[in-house]
Amino acid sequence: MSNVVNFKKPAAAKKQRGNTLCRRGFHKWYVVDTPFDSRQGRLVTRYRCKRCGAEKTEAR
């Protein structure tokens, strides 16, 4: 009789955890800071994604 060998693939799953959501546009944004922009004359909110580290700004 032969021995059964189990092959595991957790390395690829752990590597891509959360990135598949970000690639499809489902980021998990949190507020980094809200500086005042003197050129626009209003507050600017900076966001950063917890999963991939992408940044976006939003003027209010």
ChimeraX commands (.cxc) that place a marker at each C-alpha (Angstrom):
marker #1 position 0.00,0.00,0.00 radius 0.5
marker #1 position 1.06,3.56,-0.56 radius 0.5
marker #1 position 1.00,6.48,1.82 radius 0.5
marker #1 position -1.34,9.41,1.18 radius 0.5
marker #1 position 0.40,12.79,1.19 radius 0.5
marker #1 position -1.63,15.94,1.90 radius 0.5
marker #1 position -0.62,19.02,-0.05 radius 0.5
marker #1 position -1.36,22.34,1.59 radius 0.5
marker #1 position -1.66,25.74,-0.08 radius 0.5
marker #1 position -1.94,28.23,2.80 radius 0.5
marker #1 position 0.97,30.38,1.61 radius 0.5
marker #1 position -0.91,31.84,-1.36 radius 0.5
marker #1 position -4.08,32.32,0.65 radius 0.5
marker #1 position -2.29,34.20,3.42 radius 0.5
marker #1 position -0.38,36.28,0.91 radius 0.5
marker #1 position -3.52,37.52,-0.85 radius 0.5
marker #1 position -5.71,37.91,2.24 radius 0.5
marker #1 position -7.65,41.19,1.92 radius 0.5
marker #1 position -5.95,42.23,-1.31 radius 0.5
marker #1 position -8.63,40.66,-3.48 radius 0.5
marker #1 position -11.22,42.93,-1.89 radius 0.5
marker #1 position -9.10,46.02,-2.49 radius 0.5
marker #1 position -8.49,45.10,-6.12 radius 0.5
marker #1 position -12.24,45.02,-6.63 radius 0.5
marker #1 position -12.74,48.42,-5.00 radius 0.5
marker #1 position -13.81,47.38,-1.49 radius 0.5
marker #1 position -11.20,49.23,0.56 radius 0.5
marker #1 position -11.38,49.56,4.33 radius 0.5
marker #1 position -10.74,53.29,4.83 radius 0.5
marker #1 position -9.80,54.98,8.09 radius 0.5
marker #1 position -8.99,58.64,8.79 radius 0.5
marker #1 position -5.29,59.50,9.02 radius 0.5
marker #1 position -5.52,63.25,9.69 radius 0.5
marker #1 position -7.51,66.35,8.74 radius 0.5
marker #1 position -5.18,69.23,7.85 radius 0.5
marker #1 position -6.38,72.67,6.74 radius 0.5
marker #1 position -5.61,73.48,3.10 radius 0.5
marker #1 position -4.93,77.21,2.78 radius 0.5
marker #1 position -5.24,77.21,-1.02 radius 0.5
marker #1 position -8.75,75.76,-1.05 radius 0.5
marker #1 position -9.72,77.36,2.25 radius 0.5
marker #1 position -11.23,74.20,3.74 radius 0.5
marker #1 position -10.41,71.07,5.68 radius 0.5
marker #1 position -8.95,68.15,3.77 radius 0.5
marker #1 position -9.46,64.63,5.12 radius 0.5
marker #1 position -6.83,62.02,4.35 radius 0.5
marker #1 position -7.86,58.35,4.34 radius 0.5
marker #1 position -5.68,55.22,4.27 radius 0.5
marker #1 position -6.77,51.64,3.55 radius 0.5
marker #1 position -6.05,49.18,6.39 radius 0.5
marker #1 position -5.51,46.26,3.99 radius 0.5
marker #1 position -3.39,47.60,1.13 radius 0.5
marker #1 position -2.12,51.01,2.31 radius 0.5
marker #1 position -3.68,53.04,-0.54 radius 0.5
marker #1 position -4.42,56.69,0.24 radius 0.5
marker #1 position -7.11,59.12,-0.85 radius 0.5
marker #1 position -7.98,62.71,0.05 radius 0.5
marker #1 position -11.36,64.35,0.31 radius 0.5
marker #1 position -12.03,68.09,0.58 radius 0.5
marker #1 position -15.02,69.14,2.68 radius 0.5
marker link #1:1,2 radius 0.2
marker link #1:2,3 radius 0.2
marker link #1:3,4 radius 0.2
marker link #1:4,5 radius 0.2
marker link #1:5,6 radius 0.2
marker link #1:6,7 radius 0.2
marker link #1:7,8 radius 0.2
marker link #1:8,9 radius 0.2
marker link #1:9,10 radius 0.2
marker link #1:10,11 radius 0.2
marker link #1:11,12 radius 0.2
marker link #1:12,13 radius 0.2
marker link #1:13,14 radius 0.2
marker link #1:14,15 radius 0.2
marker link #1:15,16 radius 0.2
marker link #1:16,17 radius 0.2
marker link #1:17,18 radius 0.2
marker link #1:18,19 radius 0.2
marker link #1:19,20 radius 0.2
marker link #1:20,21 radius 0.2
marker link #1:21,22 radius 0.2
marker link #1:22,23 radius 0.2
marker link #1:23,24 radius 0.2
marker link #1:24,25 radius 0.2
marker link #1:25,26 radius 0.2
marker link #1:26,27 radius 0.2
marker link #1:27,28 radius 0.2
marker link #1:28,29 radius 0.2
marker link #1:29,30 radius 0.2
marker link #1:30,31 radius 0.2
marker link #1:31,32 radius 0.2
marker link #1:32,33 radius 0.2
marker link #1:33,34 radius 0.2
marker link #1:34,35 radius 0.2
marker link #1:35,36 radius 0.2
marker link #1:36,37 radius 0.2
marker link #1:37,38 radius 0.2
marker link #1:38,39 radius 0.2
marker link #1:39,40 radius 0.2
marker link #1:40,41 radius 0.2
marker link #1:41,42 radius 0.2
marker link #1:42,43 radius 0.2
marker link #1:43,44 radius 0.2
marker link #1:44,45 radius 0.2
marker link #1:45,46 radius 0.2
marker link #1:46,47 radius 0.2
marker link #1:47,48 radius 0.2
marker link #1:48,49 radius 0.2
marker link #1:49,50 radius 0.2
marker link #1:50,51 radius 0.2
marker link #1:51,52 radius 0.2
marker link #1:52,53 radius 0.2
marker link #1:53,54 radius 0.2
marker link #1:54,55 radius 0.2
marker link #1:55,56 radius 0.2
marker link #1:56,57 radius 0.2
marker link #1:57,58 radius 0.2
marker link #1:58,59 radius 0.2
marker link #1:59,60 radius 0.2
view
